[in-house]
Amino acid sequence: MAKGHRSQIKRERNAQKDTRPSAKLSYARVSVQKACFVLDAIRGKDVQTALGILEYNPRYASSLVKKLLESAIANAENNNGMNKDNLYVAACYADKGPTMKRVHPRAQGRAYRIEKRMSHITVVLDEKK
């Protein structure tokens, strides 16, 4: 059992919260493996370079991540008052989402399962020191 009053517990929990600007895309219709190829390419880069990489990356996930990165940049400017030129991609990751299960008919009355995977993609920015 937690000690202290409920408001005190909430205050302590919110003090530990990450204040870096971020953006999250839930239920993206792309698998985690395919999203990670794109996320690995931009991790640690400054936002201008990351946007350039995403612009010319031929993968489908790059268009999703590009919109997400632009949203994170807008969050940093509007909510945190950060300068766009000093931002870089501090962390970006894809978590497993729910899987849609579909059936594909096969020969002799059999049915094969097709799994359409989803992911939750998160981009976290930070300012250069």
MODELLER restraints for C-alpha pairs under 7 A, 6 or more apart:
rsr = mdl.restraints
at = mdl.atoms
rsr.add(forms.Gaussian(group=physical.xy_distance, feature=features.Distance(at['CA:20:A'], at['CA:124:A']), mean=6.71, stdev=0.5))
rsr.add(forms.Gaussian(group=physical.xy_distance, feature=features.Distance(at['CA:20:A'], at['CA:125:A']), mean=6.30, stdev=0.5))
rsr.add(forms.Gaussian(group=physical.xy_distance, feature=features.Distance(at['CA:20:A'], at['CA:126:A']), mean=5.98, stdev=0.5))
rsr.add(forms.Gaussian(group=physical.xy_distance, feature=features.Distance(at['CA:21:A'], at['CA:72:A']), mean=6.30, stdev=0.5))
rsr.add(forms.Gaussian(group=physical.xy_distance, feature=features.Distance(at['CA:21:A'], at['CA:75:A']), mean=6.14, stdev=0.5))
rsr.add(forms.Gaussian(group=physical.xy_distance, feature=features.Distance(at['CA:21:A'], at['CA:76:A']), mean=5.13, stdev=0.5))
rsr.add(forms.Gaussian(group=physical.xy_distance, feature=features.Distance(at['CA:21:A'], at['CA:124:A']), mean=6.01, stdev=0.5))
rsr.add(forms.Gaussian(group=physical.xy_distance, feature=features.Distance(at['CA:21:A'], at['CA:125:A']), mean=5.56, stdev=0.5))
rsr.add(forms.Gaussian(group=physical.xy_distance, feature=features.Distance(at['CA:21:A'], at['CA:126:A']), mean=6.92, stdev=0.5))
rsr.add(forms.Gaussian(group=physical.xy_distance, feature=features.Distance(at['CA:22:A'], at['CA:72:A']), mean=5.03, stdev=0.5))
rsr.add(forms.Gaussian(group=physical.xy_distance, feature=features.Distance(at['CA:22:A'], at['CA:123:A']), mean=5.54, stdev=0.5))
rsr.add(forms.Gaussian(group=physical.xy_distance, feature=features.Distance(at['CA:22:A'], at['CA:124:A']), mean=4.26, stdev=0.5))
rsr.add(forms.Gaussian(group=physical.xy_distance, feature=features.Distance(at['CA:22:A'], at['CA:125:A']), mean=5.97, stdev=0.5))
rsr.add(forms.Gaussian(group=physical.xy_distance, feature=features.Distance(at['CA:23:A'], at['CA:68:A']), mean=6.20, stdev=0.5))
rsr.add(forms.Gaussian(group=physical.xy_distance, feature=features.Distance(at['CA:23:A'], at['CA:71:A']), mean=6.30, stdev=0.5))
rsr.add(forms.Gaussian(group=physical.xy_distance, feature=features.Distance(at['CA:23:A'], at['CA:72:A']), mean=4.86, stdev=0.5))
rsr.add(forms.Gaussian(group=physical.xy_distance, feature=features.Distance(at['CA:23:A'], at['CA:122:A']), mean=5.89, stdev=0.5))
rsr.add(forms.Gaussian(group=physical.xy_distance, feature=features.Distance(at['CA:23:A'], at['CA:123:A']), mean=5.50, stdev=0.5))
rsr.add(forms.Gaussian(group=physical.xy_distance, feature=features.Distance(at['CA:23:A'], at['CA:124:A']), mean=6.71, stdev=0.5))
rsr.add(forms.Gaussian(group=physical.xy_distance, feature=features.Distance(at['CA:24:A'], at['CA:121:A']), mean=5.71, stdev=0.5))
rsr.add(forms.Gaussian(group=physical.xy_distance, feature=features.Distance(at['CA:24:A'], at['CA:122:A']), mean=4.39, stdev=0.5))
rsr.add(forms.Gaussian(group=physical.xy_distance, feature=features.Distance(at['CA:24:A'], at['CA:123:A']), mean=6.45, stdev=0.5))
rsr.add(forms.Gaussian(group=physical.xy_distance, feature=features.Distance(at['CA:25:A'], at['CA:68:A']), mean=6.94, stdev=0.5))
rsr.add(forms.Gaussian(group=physical.xy_distance, feature=features.Distance(at['CA:25:A'], at['CA:120:A']), mean=5.65, stdev=0.5))
rsr.add(forms.Gaussian(group=physical.xy_distance, feature=features.Distance(at['CA:25:A'], at['CA:121:A']), mean=5.12, stdev=0.5))
rsr.add(forms.Gaussian(group=physical.xy_distance, feature=features.Distance(at['CA:25:A'], at['CA:122:A']), mean=6.39, stdev=0.5))
rsr.add(forms.Gaussian(group=physical.xy_distance, feature=features.Distance(at['CA:26:A'], at['CA:119:A']), mean=6.71, stdev=0.5))
rsr.add(forms.Gaussian(group=physical.xy_distance, feature=features.Distance(at['CA:26:A'], at['CA:120:A']), mean=4.35, stdev=0.5))
rsr.add(forms.Gaussian(group=physical.xy_distance, feature=features.Distance(at['CA:26:A'], at['CA:121:A']), mean=6.44, stdev=0.5))
rsr.add(forms.Gaussian(group=physical.xy_distance, feature=features.Distance(at['CA:27:A'], at['CA:97:A']), mean=6.23, stdev=0.5))
rsr.add(forms.Gaussian(group=physical.xy_distance, feature=features.Distance(at['CA:27:A'], at['CA:118:A']), mean=5.49, stdev=0.5))
rsr.add(forms.Gaussian(group=physical.xy_distance, feature=features.Distance(at['CA:27:A'], at['CA:119:A']), mean=5.43, stdev=0.5))
rsr.add(forms.Gaussian(group=physical.xy_distance, feature=features.Distance(at['CA:27:A'], at['CA:120:A']), mean=5.54, stdev=0.5))
rsr.add(forms.Gaussian(group=physical.xy_distance, feature=features.Distance(at['CA:28:A'], at['CA:118:A']), mean=5.44, stdev=0.5))
rsr.add(forms.Gaussian(group=physical.xy_distance, feature=features.Distance(at['CA:28:A'], at['CA:119:A']), mean=5.25, stdev=0.5))
rsr.add(forms.Gaussian(group=physical.xy_distance, feature=features.Distance(at['CA:28:A'], at['CA:120:A']), mean=6.15, stdev=0.5))
rsr.add(forms.Gaussian(group=physical.xy_distance, feature=features.Distance(at['CA:29:A'], at['CA:117:A']), mean=6.68, stdev=0.5))
rsr.add(forms.Gaussian(group=physical.xy_distance, feature=features.Distance(at['CA:29:A'], at['CA:118:A']), mean=4.79, stdev=0.5))
rsr.add(forms.Gaussian(group=physical.xy_distance, feature=features.Distance(at['CA:29:A'], at['CA:119:A']), mean=6.76, stdev=0.5))
rsr.add(forms.Gaussian(group=physical.xy_distance, feature=features.Distance(at['CA:30:A'], at['CA:61:A']), mean=6.78, stdev=0.5))
rsr.add(forms.Gaussian(group=physical.xy_distance, feature=features.Distance(at['CA:30:A'], at['CA:117:A']), mean=6.38, stdev=0.5))
rsr.add(forms.Gaussian(group=physical.xy_distance, feature=features.Distance(at['CA:30:A'], at['CA:118:A']), mean=5.35, stdev=0.5))
rsr.add(forms.Gaussian(group=physical.xy_distance, feature=features.Distance(at['CA:30:A'], at['CA:119:A']), mean=6.26, stdev=0.5))
rsr.add(forms.Gaussian(group=physical.xy_distance, feature=features.Distance(at['CA:31:A'], at['CA:117:A']), mean=5.14, stdev=0.5))
rsr.add(forms.Gaussian(group=physical.xy_distance, feature=features.Distance(at['CA:31:A'], at['CA:118:A']), mean=5.38, stdev=0.5))
rsr.add(forms.Gaussian(group=physical.xy_distance, feature=features.Distance(at['CA:31:A'], at['CA:119:A']), mean=5.88, stdev=0.5))
rsr.add(forms.Gaussian(group=physical.xy_distance, feature=features.Distance(at['CA:32:A'], at['CA:94:A']), mean=5.73, stdev=0.5))
rsr.add(forms.Gaussian(group=physical.xy_distance, feature=features.Distance(at['CA:32:A'], at['CA:95:A']), mean=6.55, stdev=0.5))
rsr.add(forms.Gaussian(group=physical.xy_distance, feature=features.Distance(at['CA:32:A'], at['CA:96:A']), mean=6.13, stdev=0.5))
rsr.add(forms.Gaussian(group=physical.xy_distance, feature=features.Distance(at['CA:32:A'], at['CA:119:A']), mean=5.61, stdev=0.5))
rsr.add(forms.Gaussian(group=physical.xy_distance, feature=features.Distance(at['CA:35:A'], at['CA:61:A']), mean=5.53, stdev=0.5))
rsr.add(forms.Gaussian(group=physical.xy_distance, feature=features.Distance(at['CA:35:A'], at['CA:94:A']), mean=6.71, stdev=0.5))
rsr.add(forms.Gaussian(group=physical.xy_distance, feature=features.Distance(at['CA:36:A'], at['CA:94:A']), mean=6.54, stdev=0.5))
rsr.add(forms.Gaussian(group=physical.xy_distance, feature=features.Distance(at['CA:38:A'], at['CA:61:A']), mean=6.70, stdev=0.5))
rsr.add(forms.Gaussian(group=physical.xy_distance, feature=features.Distance(at['CA:38:A'], at['CA:62:A']), mean=5.98, stdev=0.5))
rsr.add(forms.Gaussian(group=physical.xy_distance, feature=features.Distance(at['CA:39:A'], at['CA:92:A']), mean=6.19, stdev=0.5))
rsr.add(forms.Gaussian(group=physical.xy_distance, feature=features.Distance(at['CA:39:A'], at['CA:93:A']), mean=6.69, stdev=0.5))
rsr.add(forms.Gaussian(group=physical.xy_distance, feature=features.Distance(at['CA:42:A'], at['CA:50:A']), mean=5.16, stdev=0.5))
rsr.add(forms.Gaussian(group=physical.xy_distance, feature=features.Distance(at['CA:43:A'], at['CA:89:A']), mean=5.69, stdev=0.5))
rsr.add(forms.Gaussian(group=physical.xy_distance, feature=features.Distance(at['CA:43:A'], at['CA:90:A']), mean=6.76, stdev=0.5))
rsr.add(forms.Gaussian(group=physical.xy_distance, feature=features.Distance(at['CA:43:A'], at['CA:91:A']), mean=6.23, stdev=0.5))
rsr.add(forms.Gaussian(group=physical.xy_distance, feature=features.Distance(at['CA:43:A'], at['CA:92:A']), mean=6.30, stdev=0.5))
rsr.add(forms.Gaussian(group=physical.xy_distance, feature=features.Distance(at['CA:44:A'], at['CA:88:A']), mean=6.45, stdev=0.5))
rsr.add(forms.Gaussian(group=physical.xy_distance, feature=features.Distance(at['CA:44:A'], at['CA:89:A']), mean=5.10, stdev=0.5))
rsr.add(forms.Gaussian(group=physical.xy_distance, feature=features.Distance(at['CA:44:A'], at['CA:90:A']), mean=5.62, stdev=0.5))
rsr.add(forms.Gaussian(group=physical.xy_distance, feature=features.Distance(at['CA:45:A'], at['CA:88:A']), mean=5.65, stdev=0.5))
rsr.add(forms.Gaussian(group=physical.xy_distance, feature=features.Distance(at['CA:45:A'], at['CA:89:A']), mean=5.70, stdev=0.5))
rsr.add(forms.Gaussian(group=physical.xy_distance, feature=features.Distance(at['CA:46:A'], at['CA:87:A']), mean=5.99, stdev=0.5))
rsr.add(forms.Gaussian(group=physical.xy_distance, feature=features.Distance(at['CA:46:A'], at['CA:88:A']), mean=3.84, stdev=0.5))
rsr.add(forms.Gaussian(group=physical.xy_distance, feature=features.Distance(at['CA:46:A'], at['CA:89:A']), mean=6.07, stdev=0.5))
rsr.add(forms.Gaussian(group=physical.xy_distance, feature=features.Distance(at['CA:47:A'], at['CA:87:A']), mean=6.03, stdev=0.5))
rsr.add(forms.Gaussian(group=physical.xy_distance, feature=features.Distance(at['CA:47:A'], at['CA:88:A']), mean=5.14, stdev=0.5))
rsr.add(forms.Gaussian(group=physical.xy_distance, feature=features.Distance(at['CA:47:A'], at['CA:89:A']), mean=6.45, stdev=0.5))
rsr.add(forms.Gaussian(group=physical.xy_distance, feature=features.Distance(at['CA:51:A'], at['CA:66:A']), mean=6.48, stdev=0.5))
rsr.add(forms.Gaussian(group=physical.xy_distance, feature=features.Distance(at['CA:54:A'], at['CA:62:A']), mean=5.33, stdev=0.5))
rsr.add(forms.Gaussian(group=physical.xy_distance, feature=features.Distance(at['CA:54:A'], at['CA:63:A']), mean=7.00, stdev=0.5))
rsr.add(forms.Gaussian(group=physical.xy_distance, feature=features.Distance(at['CA:54:A'], at['CA:66:A']), mean=5.89, stdev=0.5))
rsr.add(forms.Gaussian(group=physical.xy_distance, feature=features.Distance(at['CA:69:A'], at['CA:123:A']), mean=6.55, stdev=0.5))
rsr.add(forms.Gaussian(group=physical.xy_distance, feature=features.Distance(at['CA:72:A'], at['CA:123:A']), mean=7.00, stdev=0.5))
rsr.add(forms.Gaussian(group=physical.xy_distance, feature=features.Distance(at['CA:73:A'], at['CA:84:A']), mean=6.85, stdev=0.5))
rsr.add(forms.Gaussian(group=physical.xy_distance, feature=features.Distance(at['CA:76:A'], at['CA:82:A']), mean=5.54, stdev=0.5))
rsr.add(forms.Gaussian(group=physical.xy_distance, feature=features.Distance(at['CA:77:A'], at['CA:83:A']), mean=6.38, stdev=0.5))
rsr.add(forms.Gaussian(group=physical.xy_distance, feature=features.Distance(at['CA:77:A'], at['CA:84:A']), mean=6.77, stdev=0.5))
rsr.add(forms.Gaussian(group=physical.xy_distance, feature=features.Distance(at['CA:86:A'], at['CA:127:A']), mean=5.32, stdev=0.5))
rsr.add(forms.Gaussian(group=physical.xy_distance, feature=features.Distance(at['CA:86:A'], at['CA:128:A']), mean=5.46, stdev=0.5))
rsr.add(forms.Gaussian(group=physical.xy_distance, feature=features.Distance(at['CA:87:A'], at['CA:125:A']), mean=6.40, stdev=0.5))
rsr.add(forms.Gaussian(group=physical.xy_distance, feature=features.Distance(at['CA:87:A'], at['CA:126:A']), mean=5.54, stdev=0.5))
rsr.add(forms.Gaussian(group=physical.xy_distance, feature=features.Distance(at['CA:87:A'], at['CA:127:A']), mean=4.55, stdev=0.5))
rsr.add(forms.Gaussian(group=physical.xy_distance, feature=features.Distance(at['CA:87:A'], at['CA:128:A']), mean=6.19, stdev=0.5))
rsr.add(forms.Gaussian(group=physical.xy_distance, feature=features.Distance(at['CA:88:A'], at['CA:125:A']), mean=5.63, stdev=0.5))
rsr.add(forms.Gaussian(group=physical.xy_distance, feature=features.Distance(at['CA:88:A'], at['CA:126:A']), mean=5.66, stdev=0.5))
rsr.add(forms.Gaussian(group=physical.xy_distance, feature=features.Distance(at['CA:88:A'], at['CA:127:A']), mean=6.29, stdev=0.5))
rsr.add(forms.Gaussian(group=physical.xy_distance, feature=features.Distance(at['CA:88:A'], at['CA:128:A']), mean=6.90, stdev=0.5))
rsr.add(forms.Gaussian(group=physical.xy_distance, feature=features.Distance(at['CA:89:A'], at['CA:124:A']), mean=6.14, stdev=0.5))
rsr.add(forms.Gaussian(group=physical.xy_distance, feature=features.Distance(at['CA:89:A'], at['CA:125:A']), mean=4.64, stdev=0.5))
rsr.add(forms.Gaussian(group=physical.xy_distance, feature=features.Distance(at['CA:89:A'], at['CA:126:A']), mean=6.54, stdev=0.5))
rsr.add(forms.Gaussian(group=physical.xy_distance, feature=features.Distance(at['CA:90:A'], at['CA:124:A']), mean=5.68, stdev=0.5))
rsr.add(forms.Gaussian(group=physical.xy_distance, feature=features.Distance(at['CA:90:A'], at['CA:125:A']), mean=5.00, stdev=0.5))
rsr.add(forms.Gaussian(group=physical.xy_distance, feature=features.Distance(at['CA:90:A'], at['CA:126:A']), mean=5.63, stdev=0.5))
rsr.add(forms.Gaussian(group=physical.xy_distance, feature=features.Distance(at['CA:91:A'], at['CA:123:A']), mean=6.05, stdev=0.5))
rsr.add(forms.Gaussian(group=physical.xy_distance, feature=features.Distance(at['CA:91:A'], at['CA:124:A']), mean=5.00, stdev=0.5))
rsr.add(forms.Gaussian(group=physical.xy_distance, feature=features.Distance(at['CA:91:A'], at['CA:125:A']), mean=6.79, stdev=0.5))
rsr.add(forms.Gaussian(group=physical.xy_distance, feature=features.Distance(at['CA:92:A'], at['CA:122:A']), mean=5.52, stdev=0.5))
rsr.add(forms.Gaussian(group=physical.xy_distance, feature=features.Distance(at['CA:92:A'], at['CA:123:A']), mean=4.36, stdev=0.5))
rsr.add(forms.Gaussian(group=physical.xy_distance, feature=features.Distance(at['CA:92:A'], at['CA:124:A']), mean=5.97, stdev=0.5))
rsr.add(forms.Gaussian(group=physical.xy_distance, feature=features.Distance(at['CA:93:A'], at['CA:121:A']), mean=5.94, stdev=0.5))
rsr.add(forms.Gaussian(group=physical.xy_distance, feature=features.Distance(at['CA:93:A'], at['CA:122:A']), mean=5.51, stdev=0.5))
rsr.add(forms.Gaussian(group=physical.xy_distance, feature=features.Distance(at['CA:93:A'], at['CA:123:A']), mean=6.78, stdev=0.5))
rsr.add(forms.Gaussian(group=physical.xy_distance, feature=features.Distance(at['CA:94:A'], at['CA:119:A']), mean=6.21, stdev=0.5))
rsr.add(forms.Gaussian(group=physical.xy_distance, feature=features.Distance(at['CA:94:A'], at['CA:120:A']), mean=5.51, stdev=0.5))
rsr.add(forms.Gaussian(group=physical.xy_distance, feature=features.Distance(at['CA:94:A'], at['CA:121:A']), mean=4.33, stdev=0.5))
rsr.add(forms.Gaussian(group=physical.xy_distance, feature=features.Distance(at['CA:94:A'], at['CA:122:A']), mean=6.29, stdev=0.5))
rsr.add(forms.Gaussian(group=physical.xy_distance, feature=features.Distance(at['CA:95:A'], at['CA:119:A']), mean=5.57, stdev=0.5))
rsr.add(forms.Gaussian(group=physical.xy_distance, feature=features.Distance(at['CA:95:A'], at['CA:120:A']), mean=5.04, stdev=0.5))
rsr.add(forms.Gaussian(group=physical.xy_distance, feature=features.Distance(at['CA:95:A'], at['CA:121:A']), mean=6.37, stdev=0.5))
rsr.add(forms.Gaussian(group=physical.xy_distance, feature=features.Distance(at['CA:96:A'], at['CA:118:A']), mean=6.63, stdev=0.5))
rsr.add(forms.Gaussian(group=physical.xy_distance, feature=features.Distance(at['CA:96:A'], at['CA:119:A']), mean=4.72, stdev=0.5))
rsr.add(forms.Gaussian(group=physical.xy_distance, feature=features.Distance(at['CA:96:A'], at['CA:120:A']), mean=6.30, stdev=0.5))
rsr.add(forms.Gaussian(group=physical.xy_distance, feature=features.Distance(at['CA:97:A'], at['CA:118:A']), mean=4.83, stdev=0.5))
rsr.add(forms.Gaussian(group=physical.xy_distance, feature=features.Distance(at['CA:97:A'], at['CA:119:A']), mean=4.30, stdev=0.5))
rsr.add(forms.Gaussian(group=physical.xy_distance, feature=features.Distance(at['CA:97:A'], at['CA:120:A']), mean=5.87, stdev=0.5))
rsr.add(forms.Gaussian(group=physical.xy_distance, feature=features.Distance(at['CA:98:A'], at['CA:117:A']), mean=6.65, stdev=0.5))
rsr.add(forms.Gaussian(group=physical.xy_distance, feature=features.Distance(at['CA:98:A'], at['CA:118:A']), mean=5.76, stdev=0.5))
rsr.add(forms.Gaussian(group=physical.xy_distance, feature=features.Distance(at['CA:99:A'], at['CA:115:A']), mean=6.22, stdev=0.5))
rsr.add(forms.Gaussian(group=physical.xy_distance, feature=features.Distance(at['CA:99:A'], at['CA:116:A']), mean=5.65, stdev=0.5))
rsr.add(forms.Gaussian(group=physical.xy_distance, feature=features.Distance(at['CA:99:A'], at['CA:117:A']), mean=4.54, stdev=0.5))
rsr.add(forms.Gaussian(group=physical.xy_distance, feature=features.Distance(at['CA:99:A'], at['CA:118:A']), mean=5.95, stdev=0.5))
rsr.add(forms.Gaussian(group=physical.xy_distance, feature=features.Distance(at['CA:100:A'], at['CA:115:A']), mean=5.79, stdev=0.5))
rsr.add(forms.Gaussian(group=physical.xy_distance, feature=features.Distance(at['CA:100:A'], at['CA:116:A']), mean=5.00, stdev=0.5))
rsr.add(forms.Gaussian(group=physical.xy_distance, feature=features.Distance(at['CA:100:A'], at['CA:117:A']), mean=6.35, stdev=0.5))
rsr.add(forms.Gaussian(group=physical.xy_distance, feature=features.Distance(at['CA:101:A'], at['CA:113:A']), mean=6.66, stdev=0.5))
rsr.add(forms.Gaussian(group=physical.xy_distance, feature=features.Distance(at['CA:101:A'], at['CA:114:A']), mean=5.88, stdev=0.5))
rsr.add(forms.Gaussian(group=physical.xy_distance, feature=features.Distance(at['CA:101:A'], at['CA:115:A']), mean=4.81, stdev=0.5))
rsr.add(forms.Gaussian(group=physical.xy_distance, feature=features.Distance(at['CA:101:A'], at['CA:116:A']), mean=6.33, stdev=0.5))
rsr.add(forms.Gaussian(group=physical.xy_distance, feature=features.Distance(at['CA:102:A'], at['CA:113:A']), mean=5.72, stdev=0.5))
rsr.add(forms.Gaussian(group=physical.xy_distance, feature=features.Distance(at['CA:102:A'], at['CA:114:A']), mean=4.96, stdev=0.5))
rsr.add(forms.Gaussian(group=physical.xy_distance, feature=features.Distance(at['CA:102:A'], at['CA:115:A']), mean=6.26, stdev=0.5))
rsr.add(forms.Gaussian(group=physical.xy_distance, feature=features.Distance(at['CA:103:A'], at['CA:111:A']), mean=6.15, stdev=0.5))
rsr.add(forms.Gaussian(group=physical.xy_distance, feature=features.Distance(at['CA:103:A'], at['CA:112:A']), mean=5.72, stdev=0.5))
rsr.add(forms.Gaussian(group=physical.xy_distance, feature=features.Distance(at['CA:103:A'], at['CA:113:A']), mean=4.67, stdev=0.5))
rsr.add(forms.Gaussian(group=physical.xy_distance, feature=features.Distance(at['CA:103:A'], at['CA:114:A']), mean=5.80, stdev=0.5))
rsr.add(forms.Gaussian(group=physical.xy_distance, feature=features.Distance(at['CA:104:A'], at['CA:111:A']), mean=5.61, stdev=0.5))
rsr.add(forms.Gaussian(group=physical.xy_distance, feature=features.Distance(at['CA:104:A'], at['CA:112:A']), mean=5.13, stdev=0.5))
rsr.add(forms.Gaussian(group=physical.xy_distance, feature=features.Distance(at['CA:104:A'], at['CA:113:A']), mean=6.10, stdev=0.5))
rsr.add(forms.Gaussian(group=physical.xy_distance, feature=features.Distance(at['CA:104:A'], at['CA:114:A']), mean=6.62, stdev=0.5))
rsr.add(forms.Gaussian(group=physical.xy_distance, feature=features.Distance(at['CA:105:A'], at['CA:111:A']), mean=4.58, stdev=0.5))
rsr.add(forms.Gaussian(group=physical.xy_distance, feature=features.Distance(at['CA:105:A'], at['CA:112:A']), mean=6.29, stdev=0.5))
rsr.add(forms.Gaussian(group=physical.xy_distance, feature=features.Distance(at['CA:106:A'], at['CA:112:A']), mean=6.60, stdev=0.5))
